[in-house]
Amino acid sequence: MSETVALVPDRWEQSSDAFAATAVDRFDDAVVARGSGSTASPSRRIPAALRRPLVAASILWLAVVVIAALWPALLAPGDPLGGTPADNLQAPSLAHLFGTDQLGRDLYTRVVHGTALTVSAAAIAVAVGVVVGSLIGLVSGFVGGRTDAVLMRVADVLLAIPGLLLSLAIITALGFGTVNVAIAVGIASVASVARVLRSEVLRVRTAPYVEVARASGNGWIAVLLRHVLPNSIAPVVVLAVLEFGTAILAVSALSFLGYGAPPPAPEWGALVSGGRDYLRTAWWLTALPGLVIAVTVLAANRLSRGLDSEGRARR
């Protein structure tokens, strides 16, 4: 018995030594792993979406569009409203990158200076759609019941009406102008934003941390703003980027129809509309502004897809 008792401390000491050694080894391994992670290659720190050439090109193009909207004189220092009649309808060249129109105005300068009108209208439209749609989707998904049923039926009615037709009806009530066009386009996108956020709120509101927050005595507004909205907003951000491109297309279409700013304002849609009478002799008046619109819309769509794939990978 005494020998057995004597062996117990020895075995305990051996096991404790082994445990200590194992703990030290684990600590050392963690330090090495952390050090290796901190010295990872810079390419691994860049999000996967940004390492794609098309997404990077889209971001670069949209950056140029933003610069043109905020500081157009950096890209085109000329006067967008003045021209030389003797230089009318000149083809694209080094002197006039996009050619000249029927009044001798430089088309490239007009496109650059018209970026602010189109992009600002698209930004207002996206802001209206995201704010109003997010409010509807948040309340509808979190409250549920009859409130959810009523709000979603209103959204279904808006979705059943074509966006351009709904925008035209709203413009008829509000009047012409860039701001009214932006508001009309934004209202037309409210239903889609509300639907997306509602689906995310329905998923998040049953999460354990939301139930714990409610059980802790927090009010439903605090729970919405602190827990539900931050964990549901990511798909709406992706949709906002997509809606930005859609809004540019819609604003340009309404401006093409004459509902935007009156001439000689160089809105992108108005520039396309102004050159349609010269398609046979001066194709660049319509083709080049239309190409700028198309590239901008495609860049926004591609960036939205990249953000969506990045978000799915993280989830």
C-alpha positions as CSV (number, residue, x, y, z in Angstrom):
1,M,0.0,0.0,0.0
2,S,2.8,2.4,0.8
3,E,4.5,1.8,-2.5
4,T,1.2,2.5,-4.3
5,V,0.8,5.7,-2.4
6,A,4.3,6.6,-3.2
7,L,3.7,6.1,-6.9
8,V,0.7,8.4,-7.0
9,P,2.7,11.7,-6.4
10,D,5.2,10.6,-9.0
11,R,2.5,10.0,-11.6
12,W,0.8,13.3,-10.7
13,E,4.1,15.1,-11.1
14,Q,4.7,13.5,-14.5
15,S,1.2,14.3,-15.7
16,S,1.4,17.9,-14.4
17,D,4.8,18.3,-16.1
18,A,3.3,16.9,-19.4
19,F,0.3,19.3,-19.1
20,A,2.6,22.3,-18.4
21,A,4.8,21.3,-21.4
22,T,1.7,21.0,-23.6
23,A,0.4,24.4,-22.5
24,V,3.7,26.0,-23.2
25,D,3.8,24.4,-26.6
26,R,0.3,25.5,-27.4
27,F,1.2,29.1,-26.3
28,D,4.3,29.0,-28.5
29,D,2.3,27.7,-31.4
30,A,-0.3,30.4,-31.0
31,V,2.4,33.1,-31.0
32,V,4.0,31.7,-34.1
33,A,0.7,31.4,-35.9
34,R,-0.2,35.0,-34.9
35,G,3.2,36.2,-36.1
36,S,2.8,34.4,-39.4
37,G,-0.6,35.8,-39.8
38,S,0.6,39.4,-39.2
39,T,3.3,38.9,-41.8
40,A,0.9,37.6,-44.4
41,S,1.3,38.8,-47.9
42,P,-0.4,42.1,-48.7
43,S,-2.5,40.4,-51.4
44,R,-4.2,38.3,-48.8
45,R,-5.3,41.4,-46.9
46,I,-7.1,42.8,-49.9
47,P,-10.7,41.6,-50.2
48,A,-11.2,39.0,-52.8
49,A,-13.6,41.2,-54.8
50,L,-11.0,43.9,-55.3
51,R,-8.5,41.4,-56.7
52,R,-10.8,40.8,-59.6
53,P,-9.8,42.8,-62.7
54,L,-13.3,43.7,-63.7
55,V,-14.2,44.9,-60.2
56,A,-11.0,46.9,-59.9
57,A,-11.7,48.5,-63.3
58,S,-15.3,49.3,-62.2
59,I,-14.1,51.0,-59.1
60,L,-11.6,53.0,-61.1
61,W,-14.3,54.1,-63.6
62,L,-16.7,55.1,-60.8
63,A,-13.9,57.0,-59.1
64,V,-13.4,59.0,-62.3
65,V,-17.2,59.6,-62.5
66,V,-17.2,60.9,-58.9
67,I,-14.3,63.2,-59.7
68,A,-16.1,64.5,-62.8
69,A,-19.2,65.2,-60.7
70,L,-17.4,67.0,-57.9
71,W,-14.5,68.7,-59.7
72,P,-15.3,68.8,-63.4
73,A,-12.8,71.5,-64.1
74,L,-10.0,69.0,-63.4
75,L,-11.0,66.8,-66.3
76,A,-12.5,69.5,-68.6
77,P,-11.5,73.1,-67.9
78,G,-13.5,74.5,-70.8
79,D,-17.0,76.1,-70.9
80,P,-19.7,73.5,-71.4
81,L,-22.2,76.1,-72.7
82,G,-20.0,78.2,-75.0
83,G,-18.8,77.1,-78.4
84,T,-17.5,78.2,-81.8
85,P,-20.1,78.0,-84.6
86,A,-17.4,77.6,-87.2
87,D,-16.3,74.4,-85.5
88,N,-19.7,72.7,-85.5
89,L,-20.2,69.0,-86.1
90,Q,-16.5,68.1,-86.0
91,A,-15.6,64.4,-85.6
92,P,-13.7,63.2,-82.5
93,S,-10.0,64.2,-82.6
94,L,-7.2,65.2,-80.3
95,A,-8.6,68.7,-80.2
96,H,-12.1,67.6,-79.4
97,L,-12.1,64.1,-77.9
98,F,-15.8,63.5,-78.3
99,G,-16.2,65.9,-81.3
100,T,-18.4,69.0,-81.3
101,D,-22.2,69.5,-81.6
102,Q,-24.3,71.6,-84.0
103,L,-23.4,74.8,-82.1
104,G,-19.6,74.1,-82.0
105,R,-19.6,73.2,-78.3
106,D,-17.1,70.6,-77.2
107,L,-19.0,67.4,-76.4
108,Y,-16.4,66.0,-74.0
109,T,-16.6,69.1,-71.9
110,R,-20.4,68.9,-71.9
111,V,-20.4,65.3,-70.8
112,V,-17.9,65.9,-68.0
113,H,-19.8,68.9,-66.7
114,G,-23.1,67.1,-67.1
115,T,-22.0,64.3,-64.8
116,A,-22.9,66.4,-61.7
117,L,-26.5,66.7,-62.8
118,T,-27.0,63.0,-63.6
119,V,-25.0,61.6,-60.7
120,S,-26.6,63.9,-58.1
121,A,-30.0,63.0,-59.4
122,A,-29.1,59.3,-59.1
123,A,-27.7,59.8,-55.6
124,I,-30.9,61.5,-54.5
125,A,-33.0,58.7,-56.0
126,V,-30.9,56.0,-54.2
127,A,-31.1,57.9,-50.9
128,V,-34.9,58.2,-51.2
129,G,-35.3,54.5,-52.1
130,V,-32.9,53.2,-49.4
131,V,-34.2,55.4,-46.5
132,V,-37.9,54.9,-47.2
133,G,-37.6,51.3,-48.2
134,S,-35.4,50.4,-45.3
135,L,-37.9,52.0,-42.9
136,I,-40.7,50.1,-44.4
137,G,-38.8,46.8,-44.5
138,L,-37.5,47.2,-40.9
139,V,-40.9,47.8,-39.4
140,S,-42.6,45.2,-41.5
141,G,-40.2,42.5,-40.7
142,F,-39.8,43.2,-37.0
143,V,-43.4,43.9,-36.1
144,G,-45.1,41.4,-38.3
145,G,-48.8,40.6,-38.2
146,R,-51.2,43.0,-39.8
147,T,-48.6,45.7,-40.2
148,D,-46.4,43.4,-42.2
149,A,-49.4,42.3,-44.4
150,V,-50.5,45.9,-45.1
151,L,-47.0,47.2,-45.9
152,M,-46.1,44.2,-48.1
153,R,-49.3,44.6,-50.1
154,V,-48.4,48.2,-50.8
155,A,-45.0,47.0,-51.9
156,D,-46.6,44.4,-54.1
157,V,-48.7,47.1,-55.8
158,L,-45.5,49.2,-56.4
159,L,-43.7,46.2,-57.8
160,A,-46.6,45.5,-60.2
161,I,-46.2,48.9,-61.8
162,P,-43.3,49.3,-64.3
163,G,-40.7,51.6,-62.8
164,L,-40.6,54.0,-65.7
165,L,-44.4,54.3,-65.8
166,L,-44.5,54.9,-62.1
167,S,-41.8,57.6,-62.4
168,L,-43.7,59.3,-65.2
169,A,-46.9,59.4,-63.1
170,I,-45.0,60.9,-60.1
171,I,-43.3,63.5,-62.4
172,T,-46.7,64.5,-63.8
173,A,-47.8,65.2,-60.2
174,L,-44.6,66.9,-59.0
175,G,-43.6,68.7,-62.2
176,F,-40.4,68.7,-64.4
177,G,-36.9,69.1,-63.1
178,T,-33.9,67.1,-62.1
179,V,-34.9,66.9,-58.4
180,N,-38.4,65.8,-59.2
181,V,-37.0,63.2,-61.6
182,A,-34.7,61.9,-58.8
183,I,-37.6,61.7,-56.3
184,A,-39.8,59.9,-58.8
185,V,-37.0,57.3,-59.6
186,G,-36.4,56.9,-55.8
187,I,-40.0,56.2,-55.0
188,A,-40.1,53.6,-57.8
189,S,-37.3,51.7,-56.0
190,V,-38.8,51.7,-52.5
191,A,-40.6,48.4,-52.8
192,S,-37.5,46.4,-53.8
193,V,-35.4,47.8,-51.0
194,A,-38.3,47.1,-48.5
195,R,-38.5,43.5,-49.7
196,V,-34.8,42.8,-49.3
197,L,-34.5,44.3,-45.8
198,R,-37.7,42.6,-44.6
199,S,-36.3,39.2,-45.6
200,E,-33.1,39.9,-43.7
201,V,-35.0,41.2,-40.6
202,L,-37.1,38.1,-40.5
203,R,-33.9,36.0,-40.4
204,V,-32.2,38.2,-37.8
205,R,-35.1,38.9,-35.4
206,T,-35.1,35.2,-34.2
207,A,-31.3,35.2,-33.5
208,P,-30.4,34.4,-29.8
209,Y,-28.7,37.8,-29.3
210,V,-31.9,39.6,-30.3
211,E,-33.9,37.5,-27.9
212,V,-31.4,38.2,-25.1
213,A,-31.5,41.9,-25.8
214,R,-35.3,41.9,-25.5
215,A,-35.2,39.8,-22.4
216,S,-32.7,42.2,-20.8
217,G,-35.4,44.9,-20.9
218,N,-34.3,46.9,-23.9
219,G,-37.0,48.7,-25.8
220,W,-37.9,47.5,-29.3
221,I,-36.5,50.7,-30.9
222,A,-33.1,50.1,-29.2
223,V,-33.1,46.5,-30.3
224,L,-33.9,47.5,-33.9
225,L,-31.2,50.1,-34.1
226,R,-28.4,48.3,-32.1
227,H,-28.9,44.7,-33.1
228,V,-31.4,44.1,-35.9
229,L,-30.5,46.9,-38.4
230,P,-26.7,46.5,-38.3
231,N,-26.9,42.8,-38.9
232,S,-29.5,43.2,-41.7
233,I,-28.1,46.1,-43.7
234,A,-25.4,44.4,-45.7
235,P,-27.7,43.2,-48.6
236,V,-29.2,46.7,-48.7
237,V,-25.8,48.2,-49.3
238,V,-25.2,45.8,-52.2
239,L,-28.7,46.7,-53.6
240,A,-27.9,50.4,-53.2
241,V,-24.9,50.1,-55.5
242,L,-27.0,48.2,-58.0
243,E,-29.8,50.8,-57.7
244,F,-27.3,53.5,-58.3
245,G,-26.6,52.2,-61.8
246,T,-30.3,51.6,-62.4
247,A,-31.1,55.2,-61.2
248,I,-28.6,56.6,-63.7
249,L,-30.2,54.7,-66.5
250,A,-33.7,55.8,-65.3
251,V,-32.7,59.5,-64.9
252,S,-31.1,59.5,-68.3
253,A,-34.2,57.9,-69.9
254,L,-36.5,60.5,-68.3
255,S,-34.1,63.3,-69.3
256,F,-34.0,61.9,-72.8
257,L,-37.8,62.2,-72.9
258,G,-37.5,65.9,-71.8
259,Y,-38.6,65.6,-68.1
260,G,-35.2,66.6,-66.7
261,A,-33.4,70.0,-66.6
262,P,-34.3,72.2,-69.5
263,P,-31.7,73.0,-72.3
264,P,-28.9,73.9,-72.4
265,A,-28.2,71.9,-69.3
266,P,-25.8,69.1,-70.3
267,E,-27.6,66.1,-68.6
268,W,-26.4,62.8,-70.1
269,G,-29.9,61.8,-71.3
270,A,-30.4,65.3,-72.8
271,L,-27.1,65.0,-74.7
272,V,-28.2,61.7,-76.2
273,S,-31.6,63.2,-77.1
274,G,-30.0,66.3,-78.6
275,G,-27.9,64.3,-81.1
276,R,-30.6,62.0,-82.4
277,D,-31.4,64.4,-85.3
278,Y,-27.8,64.1,-86.5
279,L,-27.3,60.3,-86.4
280,R,-26.4,60.0,-90.1
281,T,-23.9,62.9,-90.2
282,A,-22.7,63.1,-86.6
283,W,-23.1,59.8,-84.9
284,W,-20.8,60.7,-82.0
285,L,-23.4,63.2,-80.6
286,T,-25.5,60.2,-79.5
287,A,-23.1,57.3,-79.4
288,L,-20.4,58.7,-77.1
289,P,-22.7,60.1,-74.3
290,G,-24.7,56.8,-74.6
291,L,-21.5,54.8,-74.2
292,V,-20.6,56.8,-71.0
293,I,-24.0,56.0,-69.6
294,A,-23.7,52.3,-70.5
295,V,-20.2,51.9,-69.0
296,T,-21.3,53.6,-65.8
297,V,-24.3,51.4,-65.4
298,L,-22.3,48.3,-66.1
299,A,-19.5,49.4,-63.7
300,A,-22.1,49.8,-60.9
301,N,-23.6,46.4,-61.7
302,R,-20.3,44.7,-61.7
303,L,-19.3,46.3,-58.4
304,S,-22.6,45.3,-56.8
305,R,-22.0,41.7,-57.9
306,G,-18.5,41.8,-56.4
307,L,-19.7,43.1,-53.1
308,D,-22.5,40.5,-53.1
309,S,-20.0,37.6,-53.6
310,E,-17.7,39.0,-51.0
311,G,-20.6,39.2,-48.5
312,R,-21.7,35.6,-49.2
313,A,-18.1,34.4,-48.7
314,R,-17.9,36.0,-45.3
315,R,-21.3,34.7,-44.2
